[in-house]
């Protein structure tokens, strides 16, 4: 056991102030490392988790702006300390597991980052510590063994040996009973899903139940490793896995079939019916140990079905037909949790595949009268994601809105997305309530629509809505800002309200929203140019240019060019619209773009569009947009990065012919251009539909579509 004083001295021997973590100088790392040596498991784990947040990009929340993975200079210096904690059997088990989990994450990160984002000291640090991690393959603690496997799995040529180690340990563990929950269960639960293990306990387990769980965890990790590791598999290992997949108990068969895509059976439906739907089994008696080990430890029947089907969907990620067959078989199941799981599986299919709305809108519409509220809610969610494909369900949706009960907000939104004229009249029927009655109730786990989401999609029904909107704008309504946000997307259709909107410019709380509406109206609002100009600021400059075409006045409102000014996306949009008269801003736009290009990702496509408009530098634009490393037309197409890039390529025209292959791929893909289909909602699906429209227009303008 390392003496705490000696540990602290070793920590402080490192010049942390010369090293960097994700937030800057790594001066906070030494204190956390000292805390990580605390005998209190909670204190130690808290410290390791805080260290992870400072150095591991994989634990940070995803945002819709591409950020490069990076392995900072503090990580090589940190690695030996994490390995020492993991290898010290006198440390609390929880601390050992947390430290080794971070080692595994960092080892994986080191294989994913681009060379320019990998600190030069990492290869030497890993060469020194890798053998120490390998020694942990013999550790008696199952979580330590499994995380050591994870840490080493990306090393070339290690998979056969690691599979052999897992097989040997599996054979060495006694085969126990069928039930029970060892202290390792919570730890195992999160590991199998590919998420960082929960730091809430990592005992080694005891007795037959612990042995059985440990064997199942080892089997799970072997299947996952088989699915991800290239190269030959030892024959005895493959025989072992195939044997468990055919002749094992239900838990073993489920793990082999669905822990990864490697060994999915040719027809997975019978196994799904047995292992998830509980066919032939009393649902109350089902204790799915395979699910606890391979995914989570859900307490309720509904959660067991949900997480089980999520694992199945992940294993069948490339098999649309297989997932549809499972959803189709379960969607009319007599048990509500199974129907709910099937609807959510179908909703994910609709979110992923552009043509799936037509396939699933009908079954979802039939479930709007289901006795289970969860089934009804997720059926509505499916129809909202399906958008126009939900048209055949319009009568039922209108009835839900008229009933004004649970789900009426989403039903009204879906009517608007379908383009049904009743959406406008039904919205007006709720006009006497704040925010048109939106947000009074609804499931907390979904992002419910607001009035602007519906009203903003009804410009085609302006004749019905304009009298009411004029009255509310003139009456100082509490929802005026909501109305203005909605009207900003109406464009020239909102022209009859220009006088009423301009009258709101004197209200500082509403000035920005009113200017955006006037900018959308365009020349029809030119009578208010003086009032717009007097408002001052970026929004006023943009609105004045849109309604008058006067570039000089708009640029005067912006003020002198500066690097800080062109960082504002609103300024970039304005400069893009003005074009060559704004060429004095071009040097600052170039400097701004160079900063972002140096970081390894192109995020500022609006700035790039503005630079092209002011300079006509087509070679630079094409070089940036079509560089594989920037992934503008692939990974990030559906983020705020993609649409401006697509529209810019269309404006360039025939000179952008080399962009046609990736544009055609976006247009013709059966899948939506979304980074995460299981988390996608109706807004994401709508964004994808708009992206496809932009792509089609760009291809047409470039030519030879």
C-alpha positions in Angstrom: 0.0 0.0 0.0 1.4 3.4 -1.0 1.8 5.8 2.0 -0.5 8.8 1.6 2.4 11.3 2.2 4.5 9.5 -0.4 1.6 9.6 -2.8 1.0 13.3 -2.3 4.7 13.9 -2.8 4.7 12.0 -6.1 1.7 13.9 -7.3 3.2 17.3 -6.5 6.5 16.4 -8.2 4.7 16.7 -11.6 4.8 20.3 -13.0 1.0 20.4 -13.5 1.0 24.2 -14.1 2.9 23.5 -17.4 0.3 21.0 -18.5 -3.2 21.5 -19.9 -6.6 19.9 -19.4 -9.8 20.6 -21.3 -10.4 23.8 -19.4 -6.8 25.3 -19.4 -3.9 24.9 -17.1 -4.1 21.6 -15.2 -3.6 23.1 -11.8 -6.7 21.5 -10.3 -5.5 17.9 -11.1 -3.0 17.4 -8.2 -5.6 18.2 -5.5 -8.0 15.8 -7.1 -5.4 13.1 -7.3 -4.7 13.5 -3.6 -8.4 13.2 -2.9 -8.6 10.1 -5.1 -6.3 8.4 -2.6 -8.7 9.1 0.2 -9.8 5.9 2.1 -13.4 7.0 1.8 -14.9 5.4 -1.3 -17.2 8.2 -2.0 -14.5 10.9 -1.7 -12.2 8.9 -4.0 -14.8 8.2 -6.6 -15.9 11.9 -6.6 -12.3 12.9 -7.3 -11.9 10.5 -10.2 -15.1 11.6 -11.7 -14.1 15.2 -11.5 -10.8 14.4 -13.1 -12.6 12.6 -15.9 -14.7 15.7 -16.5 -11.5 17.7 -16.9 -9.7 15.4 -19.3 -12.1 13.1 -21.1 -14.2 14.5 -23.9 -16.4 11.5 -23.9 -18.1 12.4 -20.6 -19.1 15.9 -21.7 -22.6 16.4 -23.0 -23.2 16.3 -26.8 -23.9 19.7 -28.3 -25.1 20.4 -31.9 -21.8 21.9 -32.8 -18.9 19.7 -33.7 -16.0 19.8 -31.3 -12.8 17.8 -31.9 -11.9 15.0 -29.5 -8.5 15.9 -27.9 -6.1 14.2 -25.6 -4.5 17.0 -23.6 -0.9 17.2 -22.2 -2.1 16.4 -18.6 -3.3 12.9 -19.6 0.1 11.2 -20.0 1.2 12.6 -16.7 -2.1 11.5 -15.1 -2.1 7.9 -16.5 0.5 6.4 -14.0 -1.5 7.6 -11.0 -4.8 6.2 -12.3 -3.1 2.8 -13.0 -1.5 2.8 -9.5 -5.0 3.3 -7.9 -6.5 0.6 -10.1 -3.7 -1.9 -9.2 -3.7 -1.2 -5.5 -5.9 -3.8 -3.8 -5.8 -1.8 -0.6 -7.7 0.9 -2.3 -11.6 0.9 -2.0 -13.0 -1.3 -4.8 -15.1 1.6 -6.0 -12.0 3.8 -6.4 -10.1 1.1 -8.3 -13.0 0.6 -10.7 -13.5 4.3 -11.3 -9.8 4.9 -12.0 -9.5 1.9 -14.4 -12.7 3.0 -16.1 -11.1 6.3 -16.8 -8.0 4.6 -18.1 -10.1 2.5 -20.5 -11.9 5.6 -21.7 -8.6 7.5 -22.3 -7.1 4.5 -24.1 -10.1 4.4 -26.4 -9.9 8.2 -26.9 -6.2 7.9 -27.8 -7.2 5.6 -30.7 -10.0 8.0 -31.9 -8.3 11.4 -31.9 -6.6 12.8 -34.9 -2.8 12.8 -34.7 -2.7 16.6 -34.2 -4.9 16.3 -31.2 -2.9 13.5 -29.5 -0.3 14.8 -27.0 3.1 13.7 -28.1 3.9 12.1 -24.6 0.9 9.7 -24.8 2.6 6.8 -26.7 5.5 6.7 -24.3 3.2 6.9 -21.3 1.0 4.0 -22.6 4.0 1.9 -23.5 5.2 2.3 -19.9 1.7 1.7 -18.3 0.2 -0.8 -20.7 2.0 -3.8 -19.2 0.8 -2.8 -15.7 -2.8 -2.7 -17.1 -2.2 -6.1 -18.7 -1.2 -7.5 -15.3 -4.8 -6.6 -14.1 -6.2 -9.3 -16.4 -5.4 -11.6 -13.5 -7.1 -9.5 -10.8 -9.7 -11.4 -8.8 -12.1 -8.5 -9.0 -14.3 -9.1 -12.1 -14.9 -5.4 -12.8 -11.2 -4.8 -12.7 -10.6 -7.7 -15.2 -13.4 -6.5 -17.5 -12.2 -2.9 -17.5 -8.6 -4.0 -18.2 -10.0 -5.9 -21.2 -11.6 -2.6 -22.3 -8.4 -0.7 -21.9 -6.4 -3.1 -24.0 -9.1 -4.0 -26.6 -8.0 -1.4 -29.1 -4.4 -2.5 -29.1 -3.6 -4.3 -32.4 -3.5 -8.0 -32.1 -4.8 -8.2 -28.5 -8.3 -9.5 -29.2 -7.5 -13.2 -29.5 -5.6 -13.2 -26.2 -8.3 -11.1 -24.4 -11.0 -13.4 -25.6 -9.0 -16.3 -24.3 -8.6 -14.7 -20.9 -12.4 -14.1 -20.7 -13.1 -17.7 -21.7 -10.6 -19.0 -19.1 -12.0 -16.9 -16.3 -15.6 -18.0 -17.3 -14.6 -21.6 -17.0 -12.9 -21.0 -13.7 -16.0 -19.4 -12.1 -18.4 -21.9 -10.7 -21.8 -22.1 -12.4 -24.4 -21.1 -9.9 -28.1 -20.8 -9.6 -30.6 -19.0 -11.7 -31.4 -15.9 -9.6 -29.8 -13.4 -7.1 -28.1 -10.1 -7.1 -24.5 -9.8 -6.0 -22.9 -6.5 -5.0 -21.3 -6.3 -8.4 -24.7 -6.0 -10.2 -25.0 -2.3 -10.4 -21.5 -2.0 -11.7 -22.1 -4.6 -14.3 -25.4 -3.0 -15.3 -23.9 0.1 -16.8 -20.8 -1.4 -18.2 -22.6 -3.6 -20.7 -24.4 -0.8 -22.4 -21.2 0.9 -23.4 -21.7 3.8 -21.0 -19.2 4.6 -18.2 -19.8 2.3 -15.2 -21.8 3.8 -12.4 -19.5 4.5 -9.4 -22.0 3.1 -6.9 -20.4 -0.1 -5.8 -18.2 -2.8 -7.1 -18.1 -5.7 -4.8 -16.9 -9.1 -6.1 -20.1 -10.8 -5.3 -20.4 -14.1 -3.4 -21.9 -17.5 -3.7 -23.8 -19.1 -6.6 -25.7 -16.0 -7.5 -22.5 -13.9 -7.7 -20.8 -16.6 -9.7 -23.6 -16.8 -12.2 -23.7 -13.0 -12.7 -19.9 -12.9 -13.1 -20.1 -15.7 -15.7 -22.8 -13.7 -17.6 -20.7 -10.5 -17.4 -17.7 -12.4 -18.8 -19.8 -13.9 -21.6 -21.3 -10.4 -22.4 -17.9 -8.8 -22.7 -16.6 -11.6 -24.9 -19.5 -11.2 -27.3 -19.0 -7.4 -27.4 -15.2 -7.9 -28.0 -15.9 -10.4 -30.8 -18.1 -7.9 -32.5 -15.6 -5.0 -32.4 -12.2 -6.7 -32.8 -10.8 -7.5 -36.2 -8.7 -10.6 -36.8 -9.2 -14.4 -36.2 -11.1 -15.7 -33.1 -9.6 -18.7 -31.3 -11.7 -21.7 -32.3 -12.4 -22.7 -28.7 -13.7 -19.2 -27.9 -16.1 -19.2 -30.9 -17.3 -22.7 -30.0 -17.9 -21.5 -26.5 -20.0 -18.5 -27.6 -22.0 -20.5 -30.2 -22.7 -23.2 -27.7 -24.0 -20.7 -25.1 -26.1 -19.0 -27.8 -27.8 -22.3 -28.7 -27.8 -24.4 -25.5 -27.4 -21.8 -22.7 -30.2 -20.7 -20.5 -32.4 -17.8 -21.5 -30.1 -15.2 -20.0 -27.1 -16.6 -21.9 -28.9 -16.9 -25.2 -30.1 -13.3 -24.9 -26.6 -12.0 -24.2 -25.1 -13.9 -27.1 -27.8 -12.8 -29.5 -28.0 -9.1 -28.6 -24.9 -7.9 -26.7 -23.5 -7.0 -30.1 -24.3 -7.5 -33.8 -21.7 -10.3 -33.9 -23.9 -13.3 -33.3 -27.5 -12.1 -33.9 -29.6 -15.2 -34.9 -31.0 -15.3 -38.4 -34.5 -15.0 -37.0 -34.3 -13.1 -33.7 -38.1 -12.8 -33.2 -38.7 -16.0 -31.3 -36.0 -15.1 -28.8 -37.4 -11.5 -28.4 -40.8 -12.9 -27.7 -39.4 -15.2 -25.1 -36.8 -13.0 -23.5 -38.5 -9.6 -23.7 -42.2 -10.0 -24.2 -42.2 -12.8 -21.6 -44.2 -15.2 -23.8 -45.1 -18.3 -21.8 -43.9 -16.7 -18.6 -45.6 -14.9 -15.7 -44.3 -11.3 -16.3 -44.1 -10.7 -12.5 -41.7 -13.7 -12.3 -39.4 -12.5 -15.0 -36.0 -11.6 -13.5 -33.9 -10.7 -16.6 -30.4 -11.1 -15.3 -29.2 -10.7 -18.9 -30.6 -7.2 -19.0 -29.1 -6.2 -15.7 -25.7 -7.4 -17.0 -25.9 -6.2 -20.6 -27.8 -2.9 -20.1 -29.4 -1.6 -17.0 -31.2 -2.8 -13.9 -34.7 -1.6 -14.5 -37.2 -2.0 -11.7 -40.4 -2.0 -13.6 -41.8 -4.3 -16.3 -42.2 -1.4 -18.7 -38.5 -0.4 -18.3 -37.4 -3.9 -18.7 -39.2 -4.1 -22.1 -38.0 -0.7 -23.1 -34.3 -1.3 -22.4 -34.5 -4.8 -23.7 -35.8 -3.6 -27.0 -33.2 -0.9 -27.1 -30.5 -3.5 -26.9 -32.1 -5.5 -29.6 -32.4 -2.5 -31.8 -28.7 -1.7 -31.2 -27.7 -5.2 -32.2 -30.0 -5.0 -35.3 -28.8 -1.5 -36.1 -28.3 -2.2 -39.8 -31.4 -4.4 -40.2 -34.4 -2.2 -40.7 -36.6 -5.2 -41.8 -35.7 -7.1 -38.7 -36.6 -4.3 -36.4 -39.8 -3.6 -38.2 -40.8 -7.3 -38.0 -40.2 -7.2 -34.2 -42.2 -4.0 -33.8 -45.0 -5.4 -35.9 -45.2 -8.6 -33.9 -45.4 -6.7 -30.6 -47.4 -3.6 -31.3 -50.8 -5.4 -30.6 -49.5 -7.4 -27.7 -52.0 -7.9 -24.8 -49.5 -6.5 -22.3 -49.3 -2.7 -22.3 -45.5 -2.5 -21.5 -44.8 -4.6 -24.6 -47.1 -2.4 -26.8 -45.3 0.7 -25.4 -41.9 -0.8 -26.2 -43.0 -1.7 -29.7 -44.4 1.9 -30.3 -41.1 3.4 -29.1 -39.2 1.0 -31.4 -41.4 2.0 -34.3 -41.0 5.7 -33.4 -37.2 5.3 -33.6 -37.6 3.7 -37.0 -39.6 6.7 -38.2 -37.0 9.0 -36.8 -34.2 7.1 -38.6 -35.7 6.3 -41.9 -37.3 8.9 -44.1 -39.9 6.5 -45.6 -40.9 4.8 -42.4 -43.6 7.3 -41.6 -45.9 5.9 -44.2 -45.3 2.4 -42.8 -46.1 3.2 -39.1 -48.5 6.2 -39.1 -51.5 3.8 -39.5 -50.6 1.5 -36.6 -49.8 4.5 -34.4 -53.1 6.1 -35.3 -54.9 3.0 -34.3 -53.2 3.2 -30.9 -54.4 6.7 -30.1 -57.4 5.1 -28.3 -55.2 2.6 -26.4 -56.1 2.2 -22.7 -52.5 2.8 -21.7 -51.5 6.5 -21.5 -47.9 5.8 -22.3 -48.9 4.0 -25.5 -51.1 6.9 -26.5 -48.4 9.5 -25.8 -45.7 7.7 -27.8 -48.1 7.0 -30.6 -48.6 10.8 -30.9 -44.9 11.3 -30.7 -44.5 8.9 -33.6 -47.1 10.8 -35.7 -45.4 14.1 -35.0 -42.1 12.7 -36.2 -43.8 11.3 -39.3 -45.1 14.8 -40.2 -47.0 14.8 -43.5 -47.2 11.0 -43.4 -49.7 11.3 -40.5 -52.3 12.8 -42.9 -54.6 9.8 -42.8 -54.9 10.2 -39.1 -56.0 13.9 -39.3 -59.6 13.3 -38.3 -58.5 11.5 -35.1 -55.9 14.1 -34.4 -58.6 16.9 -34.8 -60.9 15.0 -32.4 -58.1 14.9 -29.8 -57.5 18.6 -30.1 -61.3 19.3 -29.7 -61.4 17.0 -26.7 -58.7 19.3 -25.2 -57.2 16.6 -23.0 -53.9 14.8 -22.7 -51.8 15.1 -25.9 -53.9 17.8 -27.5 -50.8 20.1 -27.9 -48.9 17.4 -29.9 -52.1 16.5 -31.9 -52.5 20.2 -32.9 -48.8 20.4 -33.9 -49.1 17.3 -36.0 -52.2 18.7 -37.8 -50.1 21.8 -38.6 -47.2 19.7 -39.8 -49.7 17.7 -42.0 -51.0 21.0 -43.4 -54.6 20.5 -42.3 -56.6 23.7 -42.4 -58.3 22.7 -39.2 -55.1 23.5 -37.3 -55.7 27.2 -37.7 -59.4 27.2 -36.5 -58.6 24.8 -33.7 -55.7 27.1 -32.6 -58.1 30.1 -32.5 -60.5 28.1 -30.4 -57.8 28.2 -27.7 -57.0 31.9 -28.1 -58.6 33.0 -24.8 -55.9 31.1 -22.9 -52.3 32.2 -22.2 -50.0 30.8 -24.8 -53.0 29.4 -26.6 -53.2 26.8 -23.9 -49.9 25.2 -24.6 -47.8 23.6 -21.9 -50.6 23.1 -19.4 -49.8 19.4 -19.2 -47.8 16.7 -20.9 -45.1 14.1 -20.3 -42.0 15.5 -18.8 -39.8 13.1 -20.8 -40.7 14.7 -24.2 -40.1 18.1 -25.5 -43.6 19.4 -26.0 -44.5 22.0 -28.7 -45.2 25.6 -28.0 -47.7 28.0 -29.7 -44.9 29.4 -32.0 -44.3 25.8 -33.2 -47.9 25.6 -34.5 -48.5 29.2 -35.5 -45.2 29.5 -37.3 -46.3 26.7 -39.6 -49.6 28.2 -40.6 -48.8 31.1 -43.0 -50.9 29.3 -45.7 -53.9 30.0 -43.4 -53.1 33.7 -42.8 -56.6 34.8 -44.0 -58.1 33.0 -41.0 -55.5 34.1 -38.5 -54.6 37.7 -39.4 -57.6 39.5 -37.9 -57.1 37.8 -34.6 -53.3 38.4 -34.6 -53.8 42.1 -35.5 -56.2 42.4 -32.5 -53.7 40.8 -30.1 -50.8 42.8 -31.4 -52.7 46.1 -30.9 -54.0 45.1 -27.5 -50.7 44.7 -25.7 -51.2 41.0 -25.2 -49.0 39.2 -22.7 -48.1 36.7 -25.5 -47.0 39.4 -27.9 -43.4 38.1 -28.0 -44.7 34.6 -28.7 -46.7 36.0 -31.6 -43.7 37.9 -33.0 -41.5 34.8 -32.8 -44.1 32.9 -34.7 -44.5 35.6 -37.4 -40.8 35.8 -38.0 -41.1 32.7 -40.2 -44.1 33.9 -42.2 -42.0 36.2 -44.4 -44.0 38.5 -46.8 -47.2 36.8 -45.8 -47.1 38.9 -42.6 -47.1 42.1 -44.6 -50.6 43.1 -43.5 -49.4 43.3 -40.0 -46.3 45.5 -40.7 -47.8 48.7 -39.2 -48.8 46.9 -36.0 -45.4 45.2 -35.7 -43.6 48.5 -36.3 -45.6 50.1 -33.5 -43.9 47.7 -31.1 -40.4 49.0 -31.9 -40.5 51.4 -29.0 -40.9 48.6 -26.5 -37.3 47.6 -25.8 -38.3 44.1 -24.7 -39.9 43.5 -28.1 -37.7 45.5 -30.4 -35.5 42.5 -31.5 -38.5 40.2 -32.2 -40.3 43.0 -34.1 -37.3 43.8 -36.2 -37.0 40.1 -37.2 -40.6 40.1 -38.4 -40.1 43.3 -40.4 -36.9 41.8 -42.0 -38.9 38.8 -43.0 -41.7 41.0 -44.5 -39.1 42.7 -46.7 -39.8 45.6 -49.0 -43.5 45.7 -48.1 -42.4 47.2 -44.7 -40.2 49.9 -46.3 -42.5 52.7 -45.0 -41.0 51.9 -41.5 -37.4 52.2 -42.6 -36.7 55.4 -40.5 -38.1 53.8 -37.3 -36.1 50.6 -38.0 -32.9 52.6 -38.5 -33.5 54.6 -35.3 -33.6 51.3 -33.4 -29.9 50.8 -33.9 -27.8 47.6 -33.6 -27.3 44.5 -35.6 -31.0 43.5 -35.8 -31.9 47.0 -37.1 -29.1 46.9 -39.7 -30.3 43.5 -41.0 -34.0 44.6 -41.1 -33.1 47.9 -42.7 -31.2 46.2 -45.5 -34.0 43.6 -46.0 -36.7 46.2 -46.4 -34.8 48.9 -48.4 -31.8 47.1 -50.0 -29.6 50.0 -48.8 -26.3 48.4 -48.0 -24.5 51.6 -47.0 -26.9 52.4 -44.2 -26.9 48.8 -43.0 -23.1 48.9 -42.8 -23.1 52.2 -41.1 -25.4 50.8 -38.4 -22.9 47.9 -37.9 -20.0 50.3 -37.3 -16.3 49.7 -38.1 -15.2 46.2 -39.0 -13.6 44.1 -36.3 -12.8 40.5 -35.5 -15.1 40.6 -32.6 -18.0 41.9 -34.7 -17.8 39.2 -37.4 -18.1 36.4 -34.7 -21.8 37.4 -34.4 -23.8 35.0 -36.5 -26.4 37.8 -37.2 -23.6 39.9 -38.6 -22.5 37.0 -40.8 -26.0 36.6 -42.2 -26.2 40.4 -42.9 -22.8 40.4 -44.7 -23.8 37.4 -46.7 -26.9 39.3 -47.9 -25.0 42.5 -48.7 -22.2 40.8 -50.7 -19.3 42.8 -52.3 -20.2 46.2 -50.8 -19.2 44.6 -47.4 -15.8 43.6 -48.6 -14.0 45.6 -45.9 -15.2 42.9 -43.5 -13.5 40.2 -45.5 -10.1 40.2 -43.7 -11.8 39.8 -40.4 -13.9 37.0 -41.7 -10.8 35.2 -42.9 -9.1 35.6 -39.6 -12.1 34.3 -37.8 -12.3 31.3 -40.1 -8.6 30.5 -39.8 -9.0 30.2 -36.1 -11.7 27.6 -36.5 -10.0 25.7 -39.3 -6.9 25.4 -37.2 -9.0 23.7 -34.5 -9.7 20.8 -36.9 -13.4 21.4 -37.5 -15.3 23.8 -39.7 -18.1 25.1 -37.6 -18.6 28.6 -39.1 -20.3 27.9 -42.4 -22.3 31.1 -42.2 -19.1 33.0 -41.9 -17.7 31.1 -44.9 -20.9 32.0 -46.8 -20.4 35.6 -45.9 -16.8 35.5 -47.1 -17.8 34.0 -50.4 -20.5 36.7 -50.9 -18.1 39.5 -50.2 -15.0 38.1 -52.1 -16.2 35.4 -54.5 -13.4 33.1 -53.2 -14.9 29.9 -54.6 -11.7 27.7 -54.4 -11.4 28.4 -50.6 -15.1 27.7 -50.0 -15.0 24.4 -51.9 -11.8 23.3 -50.2 -13.3 23.9 -46.8 -16.8 22.4 -47.5 -15.6 19.3 -49.3 -12.6 18.4 -47.0 -13.3 15.0 -45.5 -11.9 16.1 -42.2 -14.6 18.8 -41.8 -17.5 16.3 -42.5 -19.8 19.2 -43.3 -21.9 17.1 -45.7 -21.8 13.9 -43.7 -21.6 13.8 -39.9 -22.7 17.4 -39.3 -25.1 17.9 -42.2 -28.1 18.1 -39.9 -26.6 20.5 -37.4 -26.5 24.2 -37.8 -23.3 23.7 -39.8 -24.9 21.8 -42.7 -27.8 23.9 -44.2 -25.8 27.1 -44.8 -23.1 25.0 -46.5 -25.7 23.3 -48.8 -27.3 26.6 -49.7 -23.9 28.1 -50.4 -23.0 25.3 -52.8 -26.2 25.9 -54.6 -25.4 29.6 -55.0 -22.0 28.8 -56.3 -23.7 26.8 -59.1 -21.9 24.7 -61.7 -18.4 25.5 -60.3 -19.4 23.4 -57.3 -19.9 20.3 -59.5 -17.5 18.3 -57.3 -20.0 18.6 -54.5 -22.6 16.6 -56.4 -21.7 13.2 -55.1 -22.0 14.0 -51.4 -25.1 16.1 -52.1 -26.7 13.2 -54.0 -25.8 10.9 -51.1 -27.6 13.2 -48.7 -30.6 13.4 -51.0 -30.9 9.7 -51.7 -30.1 8.3 -48.3 -32.9 6.3 -46.8 -31.7 7.5 -43.4 -32.2 10.9 -42.0 -29.1 13.0 -41.5 -29.3 13.0 -37.7 -26.5 12.2 -35.3 -28.7 10.2 -32.9 -31.9 8.7 -34.1 -33.1 7.3 -30.7 -33.0 10.8 -29.2 -34.5 12.5 -32.3 -37.9 14.2 -32.2 -40.2 16.0 -34.5 -38.0 19.0 -34.6 -35.1 16.9 -35.8 -37.2 15.2 -38.5 -38.5 18.6 -39.7 -34.9 19.8 -39.8 -34.0 16.8 -42.0 -36.9 17.5 -44.4 -35.8 21.1 -44.8 -32.2 19.9 -45.4 -33.4 17.6 -48.1 -35.3 20.4 -49.7 -32.1 22.6 -49.6 -30.1 19.7 -51.1 -32.5 19.2 -54.0 -32.4 22.9 -54.8 -28.6 23.0 -54.6 -28.3 20.0 -56.9 -30.7 21.7 -59.4 -28.7 24.9 -59.4 -25.4 23.1 -59.8 -26.8 21.1 -62.6 -26.7 17.5 -63.8 -28.7 16.4 -60.7 
